[in-house]
Amino acid sequence: MAVLQEYKCPCCGGAIEFNSTVQKMKCPYCDTEFEMEALKDLDEVLQGEASEADSMEWETQAGSQWQEGEDENLRIYVCKSCGGEIIGDENTAATSCPYCGNPVVMMSKFQGELKPDYVIPFKLNKEDAKAGLRRHIKGKLLLPRIFKDENHIDEIKGIYVPFWLFDADADARIRYKATKVRCWSDSDYDYTKTSYYSVIRGGGVSFDRVPVDGSSKMADDLMESIEPFAFNDAVDFQTAYLAGYFADKYDVSAEASVTRANERIKKSTEETFASTVNGYQTVVTEHSTINLHNGKAKYALYPVWILNTTYEGKKYTFAMNGQTGKFVGDLPMDKKLFWKYWGIIAASVTAVATLAITLFMSFGG
């Protein structure tokens, strides 16, 4: 049985959590606020207590034995406030008790794993995520009406998503085929002159903290769509920042993420070099050589709000950057509304065409 870490308010004994508005730990019961620096020593004490926690297991005749492999991804935790059991998967690092609602950090999830170097604390709260969804759907005429009802949202949760941050230097040499086109006329002919050029660019570009998400649960394209994250808000990692939020530890290693990082760095290098080739009608890349070196990686947790809902049996997932508020996600289309509007447009076009024909015949007569 694994153990949980909770932060208790010394004033009233309530469970405290990180508050994104004041950027401090705050007790929701007595409103006492605590500086993050003041919790560093407490963090060490609590971690020491967690390592010495009672691991007694109870024997019972209820239920049946797990079959081999069935329970390998499940973890059971005991809430220190109410004694309720919390079941999570192997990558859950922070959550809240479903019985008493207290925020908890699952310390065993960090034992034997790499400790994050940095964390960007949440700047935006749950209400901001709801407001982001409202802005996202505003003006979407073909959106199903039920989708505009907040009660239709199945789940809203703030998650610290694990990211690998890659530094690298890129040396590139790229050759482009470019053209310039000149057109003119005289009294007899129209002329077109096409000139062809070979354009070569070479040099180096340095990249700092290129993010690649380290969770297999999160789609790469979804996480990349809510970038950028402003690293100037990053702080040294403390588990206290996780209180009140969900958190995943990485299940995709830095080594396994290198390929994705290389792809992103090479694409950005090509785009940077292409932006310097100006003054041509067409530019086509003929050959590209990009070499990467001095690669380094750091481990960080970034704040993301995830909103899930379903429509006609299909799951729709939205993501909002918990620092900047950038909101992304695909929306469904109401087919009945589509055909309704299409019918109105078609009827309008037919009416205009009929009027035009009538006027033409009237003038023709």
C-alpha positions as CSV (number, residue, x, y, z in Angstrom):
1,M,0.0,0.0,0.0
2,A,1.4,3.4,-1.0
3,V,1.3,6.6,0.9
4,L,0.0,10.1,0.3
5,Q,1.4,13.5,1.3
6,E,-0.9,16.2,2.4
7,Y,-0.2,19.8,3.6
8,K,-2.2,20.7,6.7
9,C,-3.0,24.2,7.8
10,P,-1.3,24.9,11.2
11,C,-4.1,27.3,12.0
12,C,-7.3,25.2,11.5
13,G,-6.0,21.7,10.4
14,G,-7.6,21.9,7.0
15,A,-5.9,20.6,3.8
16,I,-4.1,23.5,2.0
17,E,-3.5,23.7,-1.7
18,F,-1.7,25.9,-4.2
19,N,-3.8,28.9,-5.2
20,S,-3.1,30.1,-8.8
21,T,-4.6,33.5,-8.1
22,V,-2.3,34.6,-5.2
23,Q,0.5,32.2,-6.3
24,K,0.8,30.9,-2.7
25,M,-0.4,27.9,-0.7
26,K,-3.8,28.9,0.8
27,C,-6.2,27.2,3.2
28,P,-9.7,27.2,1.7
29,Y,-11.3,27.0,5.2
30,C,-9.6,29.9,7.1
31,D,-8.0,31.7,4.1
32,T,-4.6,31.7,5.7
33,E,-1.8,32.0,3.1
34,F,1.6,30.5,3.1
35,E,4.7,31.5,1.1
36,M,6.2,28.7,-1.0
37,E,9.6,29.2,0.5
38,A,8.2,28.5,4.0
39,L,7.1,25.1,2.9
40,K,10.5,23.8,1.8
41,D,11.4,22.5,5.3
42,L,7.9,21.1,5.8
43,D,8.2,19.4,2.4
44,E,11.3,17.5,3.6
45,V,9.7,16.5,6.9
46,L,6.6,15.2,5.2
47,Q,8.6,13.2,2.7
48,G,10.6,11.7,5.6
49,E,7.4,10.8,7.3
50,A,6.1,9.2,4.1
51,S,9.1,6.9,3.8
52,E,8.4,5.7,7.4
53,A,4.7,5.2,7.0
54,D,3.0,2.0,8.1
55,S,2.7,-0.4,5.2
56,M,0.5,-3.0,6.9
57,E,-1.8,-4.9,4.6
58,W,-5.2,-6.3,5.7
59,E,-6.3,-9.9,5.0
60,T,-9.9,-10.4,3.8
61,Q,-11.9,-13.2,2.3
62,A,-14.1,-10.8,0.2
63,G,-13.5,-10.6,-3.5
64,S,-11.2,-12.7,-5.6
65,Q,-7.5,-12.8,-6.6
66,W,-6.3,-10.6,-9.4
67,Q,-5.2,-12.6,-12.4
68,E,-1.6,-12.2,-13.5
69,G,-1.1,-8.8,-15.1
70,E,-4.6,-7.5,-14.3
71,D,-3.5,-5.2,-11.4
72,E,0.0,-4.2,-12.6
73,N,-1.1,-0.7,-13.6
74,L,-3.3,0.0,-10.5
75,R,-2.1,1.7,-7.3
76,I,-4.1,2.0,-4.0
77,Y,-3.6,5.0,-1.6
78,V,-5.1,5.8,1.8
79,C,-6.2,9.4,2.5
80,K,-4.7,10.6,5.7
81,S,-7.7,12.9,6.4
82,C,-10.7,10.6,6.1
83,G,-9.1,7.1,5.6
84,G,-10.7,6.6,2.2
85,E,-8.9,4.5,-0.4
86,I,-7.9,6.2,-3.6
87,I,-7.3,4.1,-6.7
88,G,-5.0,5.5,-9.4
89,D,-2.9,4.2,-12.3
90,E,0.8,3.8,-12.3
91,N,1.4,7.4,-13.6
92,T,-0.9,9.4,-11.3
93,A,1.3,11.7,-9.2
94,A,-1.3,14.1,-7.7
95,T,-5.0,14.1,-7.3
96,S,-7.8,14.7,-4.8
97,C,-9.6,12.4,-2.4
98,P,-13.0,11.5,-3.9
99,Y,-14.5,11.2,-0.4
100,C,-13.4,14.4,1.4
101,G,-12.0,16.3,-1.5
102,N,-8.6,17.0,0.1
103,P,-5.7,17.5,-2.4
104,V,-3.0,14.9,-2.1
105,V,0.4,14.2,-3.6
106,M,1.3,10.6,-4.2
107,M,4.9,10.6,-3.0
108,S,5.6,7.0,-4.0
109,K,5.2,8.0,-7.6
110,F,8.4,10.1,-7.3
111,Q,10.4,7.5,-5.5
112,G,12.8,5.7,-7.9
113,E,11.9,8.2,-10.7
114,L,13.6,11.4,-11.8
115,K,12.6,14.4,-9.8
116,P,11.4,17.3,-12.0
117,D,13.9,20.2,-12.3
118,Y,11.3,22.9,-12.8
119,V,7.5,23.6,-12.5
120,I,5.5,26.4,-14.0
121,P,2.7,27.0,-11.4
122,F,-0.9,27.4,-12.6
123,K,-1.8,31.0,-13.3
124,L,-5.4,30.3,-14.3
125,N,-8.1,28.5,-12.4
126,K,-11.1,26.3,-13.2
127,E,-13.4,29.3,-13.9
128,D,-10.9,30.6,-16.4
129,A,-11.0,27.2,-18.2
130,K,-14.8,27.5,-18.4
131,A,-14.5,31.0,-19.8
132,G,-11.9,29.7,-22.3
133,L,-14.4,27.2,-23.6
134,R,-17.1,29.8,-23.8
135,R,-14.9,32.0,-26.0
136,H,-13.9,28.9,-28.0
137,I,-17.5,28.1,-29.0
138,K,-18.7,31.7,-29.4
139,G,-20.0,32.4,-32.9
140,K,-19.9,28.8,-34.0
141,L,-23.3,28.7,-35.8
142,L,-23.2,25.0,-36.6
143,L,-22.3,23.9,-33.0
144,P,-24.9,21.6,-31.4
145,R,-27.0,23.6,-28.9
146,I,-26.4,21.1,-26.1
147,F,-22.7,21.8,-26.5
148,K,-23.2,25.4,-25.3
149,D,-24.5,24.1,-22.0
150,E,-21.7,23.9,-19.4
151,N,-23.5,21.0,-17.7
152,H,-22.7,19.0,-20.8
153,I,-19.0,19.1,-19.8
154,D,-18.1,15.6,-18.5
155,E,-14.8,16.6,-16.8
156,I,-12.6,19.7,-16.1
157,K,-9.3,19.1,-14.4
158,G,-6.0,20.9,-14.0
159,I,-3.1,18.6,-14.7
160,Y,0.6,19.1,-14.4
161,V,1.9,17.5,-17.6
162,P,5.5,16.2,-17.7
163,F,7.7,17.7,-20.4
164,W,11.2,17.1,-21.4
165,L,13.0,20.3,-22.4
166,F,15.7,19.9,-24.9
167,D,18.6,22.3,-25.7
168,A,20.6,21.8,-28.9
169,D,22.7,23.6,-31.5
170,A,21.9,23.1,-35.2
171,D,24.3,23.6,-38.0
172,A,22.6,23.7,-41.4
173,R,23.3,24.1,-45.1
174,I,20.2,24.4,-47.3
175,R,19.9,25.0,-51.1
176,Y,16.8,26.4,-52.6
177,K,15.6,26.7,-56.2
178,A,14.0,30.1,-56.7
179,T,12.4,32.0,-59.6
180,K,11.7,35.6,-60.5
181,V,9.0,36.4,-63.1
182,R,8.8,39.6,-65.2
183,C,5.9,40.3,-67.5
184,W,5.5,43.2,-70.0
185,S,3.7,43.9,-73.3
186,D,4.1,45.9,-76.5
187,S,1.7,46.7,-79.3
188,D,2.1,43.2,-80.8
189,Y,2.9,40.7,-78.0
190,D,2.7,39.9,-74.3
191,Y,6.1,38.8,-72.8
192,T,7.0,36.7,-69.8
193,K,10.6,36.2,-68.6
194,T,11.4,33.6,-65.9
195,S,14.8,33.8,-64.2
196,Y,16.1,30.8,-62.2
197,Y,18.3,31.1,-59.2
198,S,20.2,28.7,-56.8
199,V,20.0,30.2,-53.3
200,I,22.3,28.8,-50.6
201,R,22.0,29.4,-46.9
202,G,24.3,28.1,-44.2
203,G,24.9,28.8,-40.5
204,G,24.0,27.8,-37.0
205,V,21.0,28.2,-34.7
206,S,20.7,27.5,-31.0
207,F,17.6,26.1,-29.3
208,D,16.7,26.3,-25.7
209,R,14.1,24.3,-23.9
210,V,12.2,22.7,-26.8
211,P,9.3,21.0,-25.1
212,V,8.2,17.4,-25.8
213,D,5.5,16.0,-23.5
214,G,6.5,12.9,-21.6
215,S,3.0,11.5,-21.1
216,S,1.6,8.9,-23.5
217,K,-1.9,10.0,-22.3
218,M,-1.5,13.4,-23.9
219,A,-1.5,13.7,-27.7
220,D,1.6,15.5,-29.0
221,D,-0.3,17.7,-31.4
222,L,-2.7,18.8,-28.6
223,M,0.1,19.8,-26.3
224,E,2.0,21.5,-29.0
225,S,-1.1,23.5,-30.0
226,I,-1.3,25.3,-26.6
227,E,2.4,26.4,-26.7
228,P,4.3,28.5,-26.0
229,F,4.8,28.3,-22.3
230,A,6.7,31.3,-20.8
231,F,9.7,29.7,-19.0
232,N,10.4,32.9,-17.1
233,D,7.6,31.9,-14.7
234,A,9.3,28.5,-14.0
235,V,10.5,27.8,-10.5
236,D,12.5,25.1,-8.9
237,F,10.3,22.1,-8.3
238,Q,8.4,21.6,-5.0
239,T,5.7,19.0,-4.4
240,A,3.6,21.7,-2.7
241,Y,2.8,23.2,-6.1
242,L,1.0,20.0,-7.0
243,A,-1.5,20.2,-4.1
244,G,-5.0,20.7,-5.5
245,Y,-4.2,19.6,-9.0
246,F,-3.7,16.3,-10.8
247,A,-0.2,15.4,-12.0
248,D,1.3,12.7,-14.1
249,K,4.9,11.5,-13.9
250,Y,6.5,10.8,-17.3
251,D,6.0,7.4,-18.9
252,V,7.9,8.3,-22.0
253,S,11.6,8.6,-21.3
254,A,13.8,11.4,-22.4
255,E,15.6,9.0,-24.7
256,A,12.4,8.0,-26.3
257,S,11.5,11.7,-26.8
258,V,14.7,12.6,-28.6
259,T,13.3,11.7,-32.1
260,R,10.3,14.1,-31.6
261,A,12.7,16.8,-30.3
262,N,14.9,16.4,-33.4
263,E,11.9,16.6,-35.7
264,R,10.8,19.9,-34.0
265,I,14.3,21.4,-34.0
266,K,14.9,20.5,-37.7
267,K,11.6,21.9,-38.8
268,S,12.2,25.1,-36.9
269,T,15.7,25.4,-38.4
270,E,14.3,25.0,-41.9
271,E,11.6,27.6,-41.3
272,T,14.1,30.0,-39.9
273,F,16.4,29.7,-42.9
274,A,13.6,29.9,-45.4
275,S,12.4,33.2,-43.9
276,T,15.7,34.8,-45.1
277,V,15.1,33.9,-48.7
278,N,13.1,36.9,-49.9
279,G,12.3,38.7,-53.2
280,Y,11.4,35.7,-55.3
281,Q,8.1,34.6,-56.8
282,T,8.7,30.9,-55.9
283,V,11.1,29.2,-53.5
284,V,11.5,25.4,-53.4
285,T,14.0,23.5,-51.1
286,E,16.2,21.3,-53.2
287,H,18.6,20.0,-50.5
288,S,18.9,20.3,-46.8
289,T,21.6,19.1,-44.4
290,I,21.1,19.7,-40.7
291,N,23.4,18.4,-38.0
292,L,22.5,18.7,-34.3
293,H,25.0,18.7,-31.4
294,N,25.4,19.7,-27.7
295,G,22.1,18.1,-26.9
296,K,20.8,18.4,-23.3
297,A,17.5,17.7,-21.5
298,K,15.7,18.9,-18.4
299,Y,12.5,17.6,-16.8
300,A,9.6,20.0,-16.0
301,L,5.9,20.0,-15.2
302,Y,3.7,22.4,-17.2
303,P,0.2,23.5,-16.2
304,V,-2.7,22.3,-18.5
305,W,-6.5,22.4,-18.1
306,I,-8.2,19.5,-19.8
307,L,-11.9,19.5,-20.6
308,N,-13.7,16.4,-21.8
309,T,-17.2,15.9,-23.2
310,T,-19.1,13.6,-25.4
311,Y,-21.5,14.1,-28.3
312,E,-23.3,11.3,-30.1
313,G,-20.9,8.7,-28.6
314,K,-17.7,10.5,-29.6
315,K,-15.3,12.0,-27.0
316,Y,-14.1,15.6,-27.5
317,T,-11.0,16.8,-25.6
318,F,-10.1,20.4,-25.2
319,A,-6.9,21.8,-23.7
320,M,-6.0,25.2,-22.2
321,N,-2.6,26.5,-21.3
322,G,-2.8,26.9,-17.6
323,Q,-0.4,29.8,-17.7
324,T,-1.4,31.8,-20.8
325,G,-5.0,30.8,-21.5
326,K,-4.5,29.6,-25.0
327,F,-7.4,27.2,-25.8
328,V,-7.6,24.5,-28.5
329,G,-9.9,21.6,-29.4
330,D,-12.1,20.3,-32.2
331,L,-15.8,21.0,-32.2
332,P,-18.7,18.8,-33.5
333,M,-21.1,20.0,-36.2
334,D,-24.9,19.7,-35.9
335,K,-25.8,18.1,-39.2
336,K,-29.4,19.2,-38.9
337,L,-28.4,22.8,-38.5
338,F,-26.0,22.4,-41.5
339,W,-28.7,21.2,-43.8
340,K,-31.1,23.9,-42.5
341,Y,-28.6,26.7,-43.3
342,W,-27.7,25.0,-46.6
343,G,-31.4,24.9,-47.5
344,I,-31.8,28.7,-46.7
345,I,-28.7,29.5,-48.7
346,A,-29.9,27.4,-51.6
347,A,-33.3,28.9,-51.5
348,S,-31.8,32.4,-51.5
349,V,-29.6,31.6,-54.5
350,T,-32.6,30.2,-56.4
351,A,-34.7,33.2,-55.6
352,V,-31.9,35.6,-56.8
353,A,-31.4,33.5,-60.0
354,T,-35.2,33.5,-60.7
355,L,-35.4,37.3,-60.2
356,A,-32.4,37.8,-62.5
357,I,-34.0,35.7,-65.2
358,T,-37.4,37.5,-64.8
359,L,-35.7,40.9,-65.1
360,F,-33.7,39.8,-68.2
361,M,-36.9,38.5,-69.9
362,S,-38.7,41.7,-69.0
363,F,-36.0,43.9,-70.5
364,G,-35.6,41.5,-73.4
365,G,-39.3,41.7,-74.2
